[in-house]
Amino acid sequence: MIDNSMRQTGDRNNMKNVSSGGAAEAGQANTDSQNGNQPLGDHHSIRVAVVDDHEMFRAGVIATLSPHFTIVGQAPDVEGSVAMIADTKPDVVLLDVHVPGGEGGGGAEILLKSHPFSPDSAFLALSVSDSPKDVGAVIRAGARGYVTKTISGDDLISSIIQVHEGYAVFSPKLAGFVLSTFQGAGQAEHDDELDKLSHREQEVMRLIARGYTYKEIAAELFISIKTVETHVSAVLKKLQLSNRTELTRWAADRRIV
């Protein structure tokens, strides 16, 4: 059920790779028990909230989770989700990435806006999307994990338990992308040129290097297009580069895209 091969320690998060498979699940359940991991069962001490704009899917997830966890809230949009999380302060929030409302930032916007009201809540993205853009947006906003909606009920339950325990959990096809991102961030820590840039300028620089338009960056970071332009000008000046093509090459050479 849970493949411990991706588990890493010593970073700010531990990481686990989630997979599924009938006979393998039964064998892995014993392995999990022997390793001290909690088996599936009654975890009603864990308070869970579900955010998804599709009512039928949300109802199905809640029906699957209710025998194992205490469901404290649900919401279909940005405004309702932020209010619900502020009111219920769940231990774990299952978070859809594409949710209507707010400023168009979806799950990442919910996470950023609700964090001040419930700083101890852990967020696990549950989405049909497996695009690096969507994964990166919620991970940068602070999500503890990301699994796709093809996940089985048992694996989803296990993922919630592990996120609550402090692990980072990702679907297998997403783990490589996330690991590369973490490795790239680590390699950039001691880059003198990169250190010239502020945190926000580095965020803008990476998105420019990934091919985002100014409008897309503004939506991603919840800032105005004018502010994006100002950051880009500052980045080019500090790095003594002439245009975004040179910036993309500069970032690719450092593997920080």
C-alpha positions as CSV (number, residue, x, y, z in Angstrom):
1,M,0.0,0.0,0.0
2,I,2.8,2.4,0.9
3,D,6.1,2.2,-0.9
4,N,8.7,3.3,1.6
5,S,11.4,3.4,-1.0
6,M,10.8,7.2,-1.4
7,R,10.9,7.9,2.3
8,Q,13.6,10.5,3.1
9,T,14.7,12.0,6.3
10,G,16.9,14.9,7.3
11,D,15.0,17.5,5.2
12,R,12.2,19.7,6.4
13,N,9.8,17.0,5.4
14,N,9.9,13.3,5.1
15,M,8.6,12.0,1.7
16,K,6.6,8.9,0.9
17,N,5.5,7.6,-2.5
18,V,2.0,6.3,-2.6
19,S,1.1,3.4,-4.9
20,S,-1.6,0.7,-5.0
21,G,-2.0,-3.0,-5.9
22,G,-4.1,-5.8,-4.5
23,A,-1.7,-8.6,-3.2
24,A,1.1,-6.2,-2.8
25,E,-1.2,-4.1,-0.5
26,A,-1.8,-7.1,1.8
27,G,1.9,-7.8,2.1
28,Q,2.7,-4.2,2.6
29,A,0.1,-3.9,5.4
30,N,2.2,-6.3,7.4
31,T,5.3,-4.5,6.6
32,D,3.8,-1.2,7.7
33,S,2.7,-2.7,11.0
34,Q,6.2,-4.2,11.6
35,N,7.7,-0.8,10.8
36,G,5.4,0.9,13.4
37,N,3.2,2.7,10.9
38,Q,-0.5,2.9,11.9
39,P,-2.7,0.5,10.0
40,L,-6.0,1.6,8.6
41,G,-8.7,1.7,11.2
42,D,-10.3,4.2,13.6
43,H,-8.4,7.5,13.5
44,H,-11.3,9.7,14.6
45,S,-8.9,11.8,16.7
46,I,-7.8,13.2,13.3
47,R,-10.1,16.0,12.2
48,V,-10.4,16.3,8.4
49,A,-12.0,18.9,6.1
50,V,-12.7,18.4,2.4
51,V,-12.5,21.1,-0.3
52,D,-13.8,20.3,-3.7
53,D,-16.2,22.1,-6.0
54,H,-17.9,18.9,-7.3
55,E,-20.6,18.0,-4.8
56,M,-21.0,14.3,-5.8
57,F,-17.2,13.7,-5.6
58,R,-17.0,15.5,-2.3
59,A,-19.9,13.4,-0.9
60,G,-18.1,10.2,-2.1
61,V,-14.8,11.2,-0.4
62,I,-16.6,12.0,2.8
63,A,-18.5,8.7,2.7
64,T,-15.1,6.9,2.3
65,L,-13.4,8.8,5.1
66,S,-16.1,9.0,7.7
67,P,-15.6,5.5,9.1
68,H,-12.0,6.4,9.9
69,F,-11.8,10.1,10.6
70,T,-13.9,12.9,12.1
71,I,-15.1,15.1,9.2
72,V,-15.3,18.7,10.5
73,G,-16.2,20.6,7.4
74,Q,-16.5,20.8,3.6
75,A,-16.6,23.6,1.1
76,P,-16.9,24.1,-2.7
77,D,-15.1,27.5,-3.3
78,V,-12.3,29.7,-2.1
79,E,-14.3,32.0,0.1
80,G,-16.2,29.2,1.7
81,S,-13.1,27.1,2.2
82,V,-11.2,29.9,4.0
83,A,-14.1,30.6,6.3
84,M,-14.7,26.9,7.0
85,I,-11.0,26.2,7.8
86,A,-10.8,29.3,10.0
87,D,-13.9,28.2,11.9
88,T,-13.1,24.4,12.3
89,K,-9.3,24.4,12.3
90,P,-9.0,20.9,10.9
91,D,-5.9,18.7,11.4
92,V,-5.8,17.8,7.7
93,V,-7.4,19.5,4.7
94,L,-8.0,17.6,1.6
95,L,-7.6,20.3,-1.0
96,D,-8.7,20.3,-4.7
97,V,-6.4,22.4,-6.8
98,H,-9.0,24.0,-9.2
99,V,-11.6,25.6,-7.0
100,P,-13.7,28.6,-8.1
101,G,-13.9,32.0,-6.4
102,G,-11.4,34.3,-4.7
103,E,-8.8,35.8,-7.0
104,G,-8.5,32.8,-9.2
105,G,-5.7,31.1,-7.3
106,G,-7.7,28.0,-6.4
107,G,-6.2,25.6,-3.9
108,A,-3.0,27.6,-3.4
109,E,-5.0,30.7,-2.7
110,I,-7.1,28.8,-0.1
111,L,-3.9,27.6,1.6
112,L,-2.2,31.0,1.8
113,K,-5.3,32.8,3.0
114,S,-6.4,30.2,5.6
115,H,-2.9,29.6,7.1
116,P,-3.0,32.6,9.4
117,F,-6.3,31.3,10.8
118,S,-5.3,27.7,11.2
119,P,-1.4,27.5,11.1
120,D,-1.3,23.9,12.4
121,S,-3.5,22.5,9.6
122,A,-1.7,20.2,7.1
123,F,-2.9,20.3,3.5
124,L,-3.0,17.3,1.2
125,A,-3.9,18.2,-2.4
126,L,-6.3,15.8,-4.1
127,S,-6.7,16.6,-7.7
128,V,-7.4,15.2,-11.2
129,S,-4.4,17.3,-12.4
130,D,-0.9,16.0,-12.5
131,S,0.7,19.0,-14.2
132,P,4.0,20.4,-12.7
133,K,2.4,23.9,-12.6
134,D,-0.5,22.7,-10.4
135,V,1.8,20.6,-8.2
136,G,4.3,23.4,-7.8
137,A,1.7,26.0,-7.0
138,V,0.3,24.2,-3.9
139,I,3.6,22.8,-2.8
140,R,5.1,26.3,-2.8
141,A,2.1,27.5,-0.9
142,G,2.8,25.0,1.8
143,A,0.9,21.8,1.0
144,R,2.3,18.7,2.7
145,G,1.5,16.3,-0.2
146,Y,-0.2,15.8,-3.6
147,V,-2.1,12.8,-4.8
148,T,-4.3,12.4,-7.8
149,K,-7.9,11.4,-7.9
150,T,-7.0,8.0,-9.3
151,I,-5.9,7.0,-5.8
152,S,-7.7,4.2,-4.0
153,G,-9.8,4.8,-0.9
154,D,-7.3,2.8,1.3
155,D,-4.3,4.7,-0.1
156,L,-6.1,8.0,0.5
157,I,-6.8,7.1,4.1
158,S,-3.1,6.1,4.5
159,S,-2.0,9.4,2.9
160,I,-4.1,11.4,5.4
161,I,-2.6,9.5,8.3
162,Q,0.9,10.1,7.1
163,V,0.5,13.8,6.3
164,H,-1.0,14.2,9.8
165,E,2.2,12.5,11.2
166,G,4.4,15.0,9.3
167,Y,5.3,13.1,6.2
168,A,5.2,14.4,2.7
169,V,3.1,12.2,0.4
170,F,3.0,12.1,-3.4
171,S,1.6,9.9,-6.1
172,P,4.3,7.9,-7.8
173,K,4.3,9.9,-11.1
174,L,4.7,13.2,-9.2
175,A,7.4,12.2,-6.8
176,G,10.2,12.5,-9.3
177,F,9.2,16.1,-10.2
178,V,8.9,17.1,-6.6
179,L,12.3,15.5,-5.7
180,S,14.0,17.3,-8.6
181,T,12.5,20.6,-7.4
182,F,13.8,20.0,-3.9
183,Q,17.2,19.1,-5.2
184,G,17.3,22.1,-7.4
185,A,16.4,24.3,-4.4
186,G,19.2,22.8,-2.4
187,Q,21.8,23.3,-5.1
188,A,20.8,27.0,-5.3
189,E,21.4,27.8,-1.6
190,H,25.0,28.8,-2.0
191,D,24.8,30.5,-5.3
192,D,26.2,34.1,-4.8
193,E,24.4,35.4,-7.9
194,L,21.1,33.9,-6.9
195,D,21.5,35.3,-3.4
196,K,21.4,38.8,-4.8
197,L,17.7,38.3,-5.5
198,S,15.0,38.7,-2.9
199,H,12.7,35.7,-2.2
200,R,9.9,37.2,-4.4
201,E,12.4,38.0,-7.2
202,Q,13.5,34.4,-7.1
203,E,9.9,33.2,-7.4
204,V,9.3,35.5,-10.4
205,M,12.6,34.4,-12.0
206,R,11.8,30.7,-11.8
207,L,8.3,31.3,-13.3
208,I,9.8,33.4,-16.1
209,A,12.4,30.7,-16.8
210,R,9.5,28.1,-17.0
211,G,7.8,30.1,-19.7
212,Y,5.1,31.8,-17.7
213,T,3.6,35.0,-19.1
214,Y,3.5,38.1,-16.9
215,K,-0.3,37.6,-16.5
216,E,0.2,34.0,-15.5
217,I,2.8,35.0,-12.9
218,A,0.6,37.6,-11.5
219,A,-2.2,35.1,-11.0
220,E,0.2,32.5,-9.6
221,L,1.7,34.8,-7.0
222,F,-1.4,37.0,-6.4
223,I,0.3,40.2,-7.4
224,S,-0.4,42.7,-10.2
225,I,1.1,42.5,-13.6
226,K,2.8,45.8,-13.0
227,T,4.5,44.3,-9.9
228,V,5.7,41.4,-12.0
229,E,7.2,43.8,-14.5
230,T,9.0,45.6,-11.7
231,H,10.4,42.3,-10.3
232,V,11.6,41.2,-13.8
233,S,13.4,44.4,-14.4
234,A,15.1,44.1,-11.0
235,V,16.1,40.5,-11.6
236,L,17.6,41.3,-15.0
237,K,19.5,44.3,-13.6
238,K,20.9,42.4,-10.6
239,L,22.0,39.5,-12.8
240,Q,23.3,41.7,-15.6
241,L,21.1,40.0,-18.2
242,S,19.3,41.6,-21.2
243,N,16.2,39.6,-21.6
244,R,14.1,36.6,-20.5
245,T,15.8,34.3,-23.0
246,E,19.2,35.0,-21.3
247,L,17.4,34.6,-17.9
248,T,16.0,31.2,-18.9
249,R,19.4,30.0,-20.0
250,W,21.0,31.4,-16.8
251,A,18.4,29.5,-14.7
252,A,18.7,26.3,-16.7
253,D,22.5,26.3,-16.3
254,R,22.0,26.3,-12.5
255,R,19.1,23.7,-12.7
256,I,16.8,26.0,-10.7
257,V,14.0,26.2,-13.2
